[in-house]
């Protein structure tokens, strides 16, 4: 029996695209796509990890593809991250050796100055995006912690007894500023040579002396300015060694905020004729150990919230993260802590925040020293005395100072500034 000869007909697989002149065309769900072959090759070069390794969004935006068109292109030409730097069609037109030479030459272009710049920019954007996402997460965590604190603060404010304020009709001047800065509540410093003791009791004593001196100035209206660094540290880690100078009791965290709020509440009740309390954030008033996380000084904001809850029916309590400005009796008064870059830009500070056509005076803390930064016919910038004398860190740096506060008022549209030293 003779075996039949079996023949098999091999059909060529139909190409998913058509070549028309210097273009390739193919169909997709919503019509036809046409692309110049050189552009197709460039897409492979841009997208492949062996080329410029761009993201699909970057390539889509560069060539104007929508999502359906992009997915159709990838399927039609098997475009993946591991693809060559030329399209399969272009490589099919040349020998293997010629294809290798083409690929080598194209990859070499990747390291030309023009393309290297593009690669660097892309990687930089990638790293920036990662850092941004990380920062968002850290800020979200910080916001969550503060939301818990706000709940505790609300409970605390709700439980505080009614406060009393003092009014006096025995007056000599119209409006006075009681400027207190750098309280560093929660700091604990043992006395040593050239460094006096400091703790909660010392702070209360100094504030009592401030109240007594302010009252004897007999102002009809008093604006109290708390010029930053209200506490030593919320996290205990403002500086590497900050934990060494914190009180064992209520030295940091929420306890330090509540303790200082109680000290300030008692103190404010002893000052006559308060019209407003201005609170400004300092670099020690952040709720985080890293100054890049809390740039506003949320602790000072919390304290202002507590005091507003207690005294809001009697006088204004305002908070500023950077600068407060008031025009009183024809004179401009500006208050800031002094740690920000703005403090170093004297002309910008006056031009951007000063009052036009009047004399302006700027009060800053932060440096724990008395210093005139600028003095001319139209403005003055000074660093005022601080409540806090210093600690071992400031002593070693030569920044310890005689404690004090500043009282200011206006005479003939010019400021009269009184530096009152505190024992």
Secondary structure, DSSP 4 states (H G I P E B T S, - for coil): -PPPPP--PPPPPPPSSEEETTEEEEEETTEEEEEEHHHHHHHHHHHSTTTT---HHHHHHHHT--HHHHHHHHHHHT--TT--SS-HHHHHTS-HHHHHHHHHHHHHHTTSHHHHHHHHHHHHHHHHHHHHHHHHHHHHHHHHHHHHHHHHHHHHHHHPPPP--B-----SEEEEEEEE----BTB-B--BTTB--BSHHHHHHHHHHHHHHHHHH-EEEEEEEE-S--BS-SSS-SSTTGGGGB-TTT-SHHHHHHHHHHHHHHHHTTSBTEEEEEEE--GGG-SSSSTTT-SS-HHHHHHHHHHHHHHTTTSEEEEESSEEEEEETTEEEEEE-S-SGGGG-HHHHHHHHSPTTSEEEEEE-SSSS-EEEEE-SSEEEEEPP-S----HHHHHHT-----EEEEEEEETTEEEEEEEE--
